[in-house]
Amino acid sequence: MPELPEVETIKNDLNKLARGQLILRLEVRKPKLLKPSTKAVRWAIVGKVIKQIERRGKLLIFYLNGEHLLLMHLKMTGQIVWQPPRGRFLTGGHPIVGVSSVPNRFTHLTIYFKSGARLYFNDVRQFGYWQVIAKKELPKIYSKFGPEPFSLEFTRESFWQSLKKRGRTTIKAVLLDQKVVAGIGNIYADESLFLARVRPSKRVSTLSKNNAGDIYKAIKVILARAIKARGTSFNSYVDGQGRKGTYWEKRLVYGRRGEKCKRCRNIILKTLVAGRGTHYCARCQK
Ligand SMILES: [Zn+2]
């Protein structure tokens, strides 16, 4: 699933490419991906200009002229492909293995711009969505998210306080909870807990304040590192279109089952925590 670093990368790229672009037409192959309806989305975006793209958690927010905002969520397998009138494609989000042209059988939505550029939305499992809302509804959407990890409201103390409210839960489940901190998913939860030397299955009630401080710091270090690497593209992904996220090559523990721990050379294990495949080192994560 695209997590904060991947979505942040898409946002930054689109801010360079899509700003000022006038939307001419929306092609819809899968109406179920549109909220509240195809008609409402079309009415809100066609003829409008993209002003700015923001991110909250894993959600992309397109600011348009007029009264509405377009929200895009990539969920598990969503992918955005930007096709300029000429030159290289740019791909962001979930890699689709073996598919290197657009539109393809996973292309469900396409925006055509006046400039000749196109934005394709591909989604293998179709959990992603586009939603239009009135600008004044944005605070309501934002209130569903916890603090952004790089915001001033996310402090060591606020993190500790939100952990204290979730005593019996595992720390991994807490990091995946978007109300605690926005934008972390399976990969970066494992990576952060490895860096903090805390076992993912550990109950939050058994963590010390120092543990919490270590996790807090690790979250920021890992996410910053991943953003710098343009996120994670899986090694099975052959990307002939855009640049590739290189965090995969830098990863500490995720997807390294059976390989040696980078810290202590013990073998990395994989187990199920919070219903998700979870990687850790049994020797240096306590
Ligand atoms: Zn280790």
Residues whose N, C-alpha, C, O or C-beta is under 5 A from the ligand:
A	BS01	ZN	C261 R263 C264 R265 N266 C281 R283 C284
